[in-house]
Amino acid sequence: MTRATVDVTARLEQVFASAGARGFVHAREVDGAAEVGLSPDEPVVAASTFKVPVLLEAAIQMAEGRLDPTARMRVPVEGRAPGPTGISAFRDEVEMSVRDLVSSMMT
């Protein structure tokens, strides 16, 4: 473990401790072996991190013409993930374009 990695890990621990929270972080170089983490091997729910590859795939498919960004999608109330913001907070069925759904997902 490099000195920089130790410094980053210590800073992450400080940030989470000051917030009164426990955090999990794992970052790796895309084309190298460098990595840094805070409990990086602890199993956790992917939650919002899963949105990034979904966004990337949607963007690729839209750019290649395989996914119409203006296509309308219905999002029923049933089956939504619970949450206090975004579509989760809506009480009725929603209809949006694919592009707006992706944008909403990321905000």
C-alpha positions in Angstrom: 0.0 0.0 0.0 1.5 3.4 -1.0 1.7 6.4 1.2 -0.9 8.2 -1.0 -3.3 5.3 -0.6 -2.8 5.4 3.2 -3.5 9.1 3.2 -6.6 8.8 1.1 -7.9 5.9 3.3 -7.3 7.9 6.4 -9.0 11.0 5.0 -12.0 8.9 4.0 -12.2 7.5 7.5 -12.2 11.0 8.9 -14.9 12.2 6.6 -17.3 9.4 7.5 -16.4 9.6 11.2 -17.2 13.3 11.2 -20.5 12.6 9.6 -21.3 9.9 12.2 -21.5 7.4 9.4 -19.8 4.2 8.2 -18.8 4.4 4.5 -17.6 1.9 1.9 -15.5 3.0 -1.0 -13.5 1.2 -3.7 -11.9 2.9 -6.6 -9.5 1.3 -9.1 -7.6 2.6 -12.1 -9.3 1.5 -15.4 -6.1 0.6 -17.1 -3.8 0.0 -14.2 -3.4 -1.8 -10.9 -3.7 1.2 -8.5 -6.7 1.1 -6.1 -7.9 2.7 -2.9 -10.6 1.7 -0.6 -12.4 1.9 2.7 -13.7 -1.6 3.6 -13.4 -2.4 -0.2 -14.1 -6.1 0.3 -17.2 -5.7 2.4 -20.3 -6.8 0.5 -22.7 -3.9 0.1 -25.8 -3.1 -2.0 -24.7 -1.3 -5.2 -27.6 1.2 -5.0 -26.8 4.3 -6.9 -23.5 3.1 -8.3 -25.5 0.7 -10.5 -27.0 3.8 -12.3 -23.7 4.7 -13.9 -23.4 1.6 -16.2 -27.2 1.8 -16.9 -26.7 5.4 -18.0 -23.6 4.5 -20.1 -25.5 1.6 -21.9 -28.5 3.8 -22.5 -26.3 6.6 -24.0 -24.5 4.1 -26.2 -27.8 2.6 -27.5 -29.2 6.0 -28.1 -26.1 7.2 -30.0 -26.1 4.0 -32.1 -29.9 4.4 -32.9 -30.9 1.2 -31.1 -32.8 3.1 -28.4 -35.1 6.0 -29.3 -34.6 8.7 -26.7 -38.1 10.1 -27.3 -39.9 6.8 -26.9 -42.5 7.0 -24.2 -42.2 4.7 -21.2 -44.9 4.1 -18.5 -43.7 3.7 -14.9 -46.5 2.1 -12.8 -46.7 2.7 -9.1 -46.3 -1.0 -8.4 -42.7 -2.2 -8.4 -41.0 1.1 -7.8 -38.2 1.3 -5.3 -39.1 3.2 -2.2 -37.6 6.6 -1.7 -38.4 10.2 -0.8 -37.4 11.8 -4.1 -37.9 11.5 -7.8 -40.4 9.1 -9.3 -40.4 7.1 -6.1 -42.2 10.0 -4.4 -45.0 10.1 -7.1 -48.3 8.6 -6.1 -49.5 8.0 -9.7 -48.3 6.3 -12.8 -45.8 8.3 -14.7 -45.2 8.4 -18.5 -41.9 9.9 -19.7 -39.5 9.7 -22.6 -36.5 7.4 -22.2 -34.2 10.4 -22.2 -36.1 12.0 -19.4 -36.2 8.8 -17.4 -32.4 8.5 -17.7 -32.0 12.1 -16.7 -34.3 11.7 -13.7 -32.4 8.6 -12.7 -29.1 10.5 -12.5 -30.5 13.5 -10.6 
